[in-house]
Amino acid sequence: MIDLRQAEQMVYWCADVLDTGELGTVESSMTKVAVSEVLMRVADRCVQVMGGQGVTGDTIDERVFREVRAFRIYDAPTEVHTWSLAKKVKQDWKTAQGE
Ligand SMILES: Cc1cc2nc3c(=O)[nH]c(=O)nc-3n(C[C@H](O)[C@H](O)[C@H](O)COP(=O)(O)OP(=O)(O)OC[C@H]3O[C@@H](n4cnc5c(N)ncnc54)[C@H](O)[C@@H]3O)c2cc1C
């Protein structure tokens, strides 16, 4: 519940930035990473609650888990987004230092 509310808030935050006409690359990257990681955790908990049924057979939780897993990969994997965010933080820090 907390995870989902945090993810929802990040989506609204990102949408607000995009609505201003800004590119929102940092906000989009942060939101993509955070939401896909949250969905993964939530789907994993659902599968765990279902026990063996969660990983065998053609059940809805098994299908959701499989589909949600791909969110961390497409539109660039989590690692690529976090790497580009780190690069941006470093650039901003250098700019602030007058370099
Ligand atoms: C269901 C699905 C739908 C898709 N739809 C589209 C689409 O509509 N349009 C489109 O253009 N593409 C689409 N893709 C492709 C998707 O964008 C790529 O799969 C994604 O960008 C990852 O590229 P890759 O598969 O070549 O993995 P790779 O680039 O080989 O990455 C494999 C893994 O290596 C690691 N890695 C890669 N680069 C770095 C790095 N710089 N730093 C640290 N770790 C790294 C990550 O852990 C990553 O998961 C889709 C993929 C899937 C699975």
The ligand as an SDF file (V2000), in Angstrom:
LIG
                    3D

 53 58  0  0  0  0  0  0  0  0999 V2000
    8.4540   -6.6800  -23.5670 C   0  0  0  0  0  0  0  0  0  0  0  0
    9.4370   -5.7560  -24.2380 C   0  0  0  0  0  0  0  0  0  0  0  0
    8.9700   -4.7480  -25.0570 C   0  0  0  0  0  0  0  0  0  0  0  0
    9.8600   -3.8970  -25.7050 C   0  0  0  0  0  0  0  0  0  0  0  0
    9.3600   -2.9160  -26.5040 N   0  0  0  0  0  0  0  0  0  0  0  0
   10.2050   -2.1120  -27.1720 C   0  0  0  0  0  0  0  0  0  0  0  0
    9.7000   -1.0700  -28.0300 C   0  0  0  0  0  0  0  0  0  0  0  0
    8.4910   -0.9100  -28.1940 O   0  0  0  0  0  0  0  0  0  0  0  0
   10.5800   -0.2870  -28.6860 N   0  0  0  0  0  0  0  0  0  0  0  0
   11.9240   -0.4460  -28.5450 C   0  0  0  0  0  0  0  0  0  0  0  0
   12.6820    0.3180  -29.1700 O   0  0  0  0  0  0  0  0  0  0  0  0
   12.4280   -1.4000  -27.7330 N   0  0  0  0  0  0  0  0  0  0  0  0
   11.6140   -2.2330  -27.0480 C   0  0  0  0  0  0  0  0  0  0  0  0
   12.1180   -3.2140  -26.2190 N   0  0  0  0  0  0  0  0  0  0  0  0
   13.5600   -3.3380  -26.0960 C   0  0  0  0  0  0  0  0  0  0  0  0
   14.0370   -2.7670  -24.7720 C   0  0  0  0  0  0  0  0  0  0  0  0
   14.0220   -1.3610  -24.7710 O   0  0  0  0  0  0  0  0  0  0  0  0
   15.4430   -3.3500  -24.4890 C   0  0  0  0  0  0  0  0  0  0  0  0
   15.2520   -4.7160  -24.1740 O   0  0  0  0  0  0  0  0  0  0  0  0
   16.1140   -2.6070  -23.3500 C   0  0  0  0  0  0  0  0  0  0  0  0
   16.5250   -1.3060  -23.7150 O   0  0  0  0  0  0  0  0  0  0  0  0
   17.3560   -3.3700  -22.8740 C   0  0  0  0  0  0  0  0  0  0  0  0
   18.2100   -3.6480  -23.9470 O   0  0  0  0  0  0  0  0  0  0  0  0
   18.7220   -5.1160  -24.1880 P   0  0  0  0  0  0  0  0  0  0  0  0
   17.5860   -6.0760  -24.1290 O   0  0  0  0  0  0  0  0  0  0  0  0
   19.5700   -5.0720  -25.4050 O   0  0  0  0  0  0  0  0  0  0  0  0
   19.6170   -5.4460  -22.9200 O   0  0  0  0  0  0  0  0  0  0  0  0
   21.1200   -4.9730  -22.7010 P   0  0  0  0  0  0  0  0  0  0  0  0
   21.3410   -3.5730  -23.1560 O   0  0  0  0  0  0  0  0  0  0  0  0
   22.0060   -6.0520  -23.2290 O   0  0  0  0  0  0  0  0  0  0  0  0
   21.1630   -4.9880  -21.1200 O   0  0  0  0  0  0  0  0  0  0  0  0
   21.1460   -6.2250  -20.3810 C   0  0  0  0  0  0  0  0  0  0  0  0
   21.3980   -5.8950  -18.9460 C   0  0  0  0  0  0  0  0  0  0  0  0
   22.7160   -5.3750  -18.8180 O   0  0  0  0  0  0  0  0  0  0  0  0
   22.7420   -4.3470  -17.8400 C   0  0  0  0  0  0  0  0  0  0  0  0
   23.1980   -3.0890  -18.4320 N   0  0  0  0  0  0  0  0  0  0  0  0
   23.0660   -2.6880  -19.7240 C   0  0  0  0  0  0  0  0  0  0  0  0
   23.5950   -1.4790  -19.9220 N   0  0  0  0  0  0  0  0  0  0  0  0
   24.1240   -1.0940  -18.7230 C   0  0  0  0  0  0  0  0  0  0  0  0
   24.8250    0.0650  -18.2760 C   0  0  0  0  0  0  0  0  0  0  0  0
   25.1030    1.1090  -19.0910 N   0  0  0  0  0  0  0  0  0  0  0  0
   25.1760    0.1090  -16.9840 N   0  0  0  0  0  0  0  0  0  0  0  0
   24.8980   -0.9270  -16.1420 C   0  0  0  0  0  0  0  0  0  0  0  0
   24.2490   -2.0540  -16.4990 N   0  0  0  0  0  0  0  0  0  0  0  0
   23.8570   -2.1360  -17.7730 C   0  0  0  0  0  0  0  0  0  0  0  0
   21.3420   -4.2290  -17.2790 C   0  0  0  0  0  0  0  0  0  0  0  0
   21.2150   -5.0040  -16.1200 O   0  0  0  0  0  0  0  0  0  0  0  0
   20.4890   -4.8320  -18.3750 C   0  0  0  0  0  0  0  0  0  0  0  0
   19.2680   -5.3470  -17.8580 O   0  0  0  0  0  0  0  0  0  0  0  0
   11.2530   -4.0690  -25.5410 C   0  0  0  0  0  0  0  0  0  0  0  0
   11.7180   -5.0790  -24.6910 C   0  0  0  0  0  0  0  0  0  0  0  0
   10.8390   -5.9220  -24.0430 C   0  0  0  0  0  0  0  0  0  0  0  0
   11.3760   -7.0000  -23.1260 C   0  0  0  0  0  0  0  0  0  0  0  0
  1  2  1  0
  2  3  1  0
  2 52  2  0
  3  4  2  0
  4  5  1  0
  4 50  1  0
  5  6  2  0
  6  7  1  0
  6 13  1  0
  7  8  2  0
  7  9  1  0
  9 10  1  0
 10 11  2  0
 10 12  1  0
 12 13  2  0
 13 14  1  0
 14 15  1  0
 14 50  1  0
 15 16  1  0
 16 17  1  0
 16 18  1  0
 18 19  1  0
 18 20  1  0
 20 21  1  0
 20 22  1  0
 22 23  1  0
 23 24  1  0
 24 25  2  0
 24 26  1  0
 24 27  1  0
 27 28  1  0
 28 29  2  0
 28 30  1  0
 28 31  1  0
 31 32  1  0
 32 33  1  0
 33 34  1  0
 33 48  1  0
 34 35  1  0
 35 36  1  0
 35 46  1  0
 36 37  1  0
 36 45  1  0
 37 38  2  0
 38 39  1  0
 39 40  1  0
 39 45  2  0
 40 41  1  0
 40 42  2  0
 42 43  1  0
 43 44  2  0
 44 45  1  0
 46 47  1  0
 46 48  1  0
 48 49  1  0
 50 51  2  0
 51 52  1  0
 52 53  1  0
M  END
$$$$
